Amino acid sequence: MTIEKKEIIELQKSVERKIEELQLSAKPDSAQIFDLNMLDSNISLFLLAAEFKDDPLELKPSDKLIIEALKKFRSGSTKEIDIETFAKEAATAANEILSLIDQFEERIEDSTEKIFCANLKARLDSAYSSIQQIAFLKNEGKKNLKLWQTQEIPLPVSNAGKILGKIKSEKKAAASRANGKKGGRPSKNPQQTKKTVAKKTTAKRTKSTV
């Protein structure tokens, strides 16, 4: 049986958590704690022997305790999750992230690095909109949670483009001045443009005649 080092480390963490839970319980099962301590020791010895080896690692028949525990660990890690509980946990984590983004945006408001901060704020704004969707999961009913399970939920539209569009730089200012010298932005109506040109031409001819 083959295994990656990170998986057996996760197995050992799971065993150690179980030992701690049993020790803190009202009526600790000493026999089960003993068996888990034996398994923990076996995993430690296996990892020590495999310290300088590359993945995948080979479990031998003599590693029977680890093999049996690994099979249970693998089957247990693929269990169905409680969607409502999972959604609430995700929403709680999302709210914490939103709070951090809010704090960070307050810090960059008064910065003199306007262009850098505008770029940063645009991306924070984009992230905020998506994370906010997760935060709202806490109050979603079963019907809406079902939608999250069965179809692709569209990402929200952020104000990132609007924020970036407000960035003022020397290059933009120079481009605007150059465009102004050429007559500014062309008219959206071609007929209107032709009429304007015709009026200017007539005016020039009138002046030259006078």
C-alpha positions in Angstrom: 0.0 0.0 0.0 1.4 3.4 -1.0 0.9 6.7 0.8 2.1 10.3 0.5 3.9 11.8 3.5 1.4 14.6 3.9 -1.5 12.1 4.2 0.1 10.1 7.0 0.9 13.4 8.8 -2.8 14.3 8.5 -3.7 10.8 9.9 -1.4 11.4 12.9 -3.0 14.7 13.6 -6.4 13.1 13.5 -5.2 10.4 16.0 -3.7 13.0 18.3 -7.0 15.0 18.3 -8.9 11.8 19.1 -6.6 11.0 22.0 -7.1 14.6 23.4 -10.9 14.3 23.1 -10.9 11.0 25.0 -8.7 12.3 27.7 -10.9 15.3 28.2 -14.2 13.3 28.2 -16.1 12.6 31.4 -15.4 8.9 31.3 -12.1 8.3 29.4 -11.8 4.9 27.6 -8.3 3.9 28.8 -8.2 0.9 26.4 -9.0 3.0 23.4 -6.5 5.7 24.5 -3.8 3.0 24.8 -4.5 1.7 21.3 -4.4 5.2 19.8 -1.2 5.9 21.6 0.3 2.7 20.1 -0.9 3.9 16.6 0.6 7.3 17.2 3.9 5.8 18.1 3.9 3.5 15.0 3.2 6.5 12.8 6.0 8.5 14.4 8.5 5.6 13.8 7.3 5.3 10.2 7.8 9.0 9.6 11.2 8.9 11.2 12.3 6.1 8.9 10.9 7.9 5.9 12.4 11.3 6.7 14.7 11.4 3.7 12.6 9.4 1.3 10.5 10.8 -1.5 6.8 10.2 -2.1 5.1 7.8 -2.5 6.0 5.9 0.6 5.4 2.1 0.9 3.5 0.6 3.8 4.6 -2.9 4.5 2.5 -5.8 6.1 4.3 -5.0 9.4 2.6 -1.6 9.4 -0.7 -3.3 9.9 -1.9 -0.8 12.5 -1.2 2.1 10.2 -2.9 0.4 7.2 -6.1 -0.3 9.1 -6.2 3.2 10.5 -5.5 4.7 7.1 -8.4 2.8 5.5 -10.8 4.2 8.1 -9.3 7.7 7.8 -9.8 7.6 4.0 -13.4 6.4 4.1 -14.2 8.9 6.9 -12.8 11.8 5.0 -15.2 11.2 2.0 -18.4 11.4 4.1 -21.1 13.7 3.0 -21.1 17.1 4.8 -24.0 18.9 6.4 -24.6 21.7 3.9 -26.3 24.1 6.4 -23.5 23.7 9.0 -20.8 24.0 6.3 -22.5 27.1 4.8 -22.7 28.8 8.3 -19.0 28.1 8.9 -18.1 29.5 5.5 -20.2 32.6 6.1 -18.5 33.2 9.5 -15.1 33.0 7.9 -16.2 35.3 5.1 -17.5 37.9 7.6 -14.1 37.9 9.3 -12.4 38.5 5.9 -14.8 41.3 5.0 -14.0 43.0 8.3 -10.2 42.8 7.5 -10.8 44.3 4.1 -12.8 47.1 5.6 -10.0 47.9 8.1 -7.4 47.8 5.3 -9.4 50.1 3.0 -9.6 52.6 5.9 -5.8 52.6 6.1 -5.2 53.3 2.4 -7.8 56.1 2.2 -5.3 58.9 3.2 -2.3 57.5 1.3 -0.4 59.8 -1.0 0.2 56.9 -3.4 -3.1 57.4 -5.2 -2.5 55.2 -8.3 -1.2 52.3 -6.3 -4.0 52.6 -3.8 -6.6 52.8 -6.6 -5.3 49.6 -8.2 -5.3 48.0 -4.7 -8.8 49.2 -3.9 -10.2 48.0 -7.2 -9.0 44.4 -6.5 -10.2 44.6 -2.9 -13.6 45.7 -4.1 -13.8 42.9 -6.6 -12.9 40.4 -3.8 -15.3 42.0 -1.4 -18.3 41.5 -3.7 -17.6 37.8 -4.1 -16.8 37.1 -0.4 -20.0 39.0 0.5 -22.0 36.4 -1.4 -20.5 33.7 0.9 -21.2 35.8 4.0 -24.9 35.9 3.0 -25.0 32.1 3.1 -25.6 32.3 6.8 -29.1 33.7 6.2 -29.9 31.7 3.1 -32.8 29.3 3.3 -32.6 25.6 2.3 -34.1 26.5 -1.2 -31.2 28.9 -2.0 -28.6 26.6 -0.6 -29.9 23.9 -2.9 -29.2 26.2 -5.8 -25.6 26.5 -4.7 -25.5 22.7 -4.7 -27.0 22.2 -8.2 -26.0 25.1 -10.4 -23.2 27.6 -11.1 -23.9 30.8 -9.2 -22.8 33.9 -11.2 -20.1 36.1 -9.7 -21.3 39.6 -8.7 -20.4 42.7 -10.7 -17.9 44.8 -8.9 -17.0 48.5 -9.2 -13.4 47.6 -10.0 -13.6 49.1 -13.5 -15.2 52.3 -12.3 -12.5 52.7 -9.7 -9.7 52.1 -12.2 -11.3 54.5 -14.6 -10.9 57.3 -12.0 -7.2 56.9 -11.8 -5.5 60.2 -12.9 -2.0 60.0 -14.2 0.4 62.2 -16.1 0.1 59.9 -19.2 -3.7 60.3 -19.2 -3.5 64.1 -18.7 -1.0 64.4 -21.6 -3.1 62.3 -23.8 -6.2 64.4 -23.0 -4.3 67.6 -23.8 -3.0 66.2 -27.1 -6.6 65.1 -28.0 -7.9 68.6 -27.2 -5.5 70.2 -29.7 -6.8 67.9 -32.4 -10.4 69.1 -31.7 -11.3 66.8 -28.9 -13.4 63.6 -29.1 -15.1 63.0 -32.5 -18.9 63.2 -32.7 -20.9 60.0 -32.4 -23.1 61.3 -35.2 -21.2 61.4 -38.6 -23.8 63.7 -40.2 -23.3 66.2 -37.3 -19.6 66.1 -37.9 -20.0 66.9 -41.7 -22.3 69.8 -40.9 -19.8 71.3 -38.4 -17.0 71.0 -40.9 -19.1 72.6 -43.6 -20.0 75.6 -41.3 -16.3 76.1 -40.5 -15.4 76.0 -44.2 -18.1 78.5 -45.1 -17.0 80.8 -42.3 -13.4 80.8 -43.6 -14.5 81.6 -47.1 -16.7 84.5 -45.9 -13.8 86.0 -44.0 -11.4 85.7 -47.0 -14.0 87.3 -49.3 -14.4 90.3 -47.0 
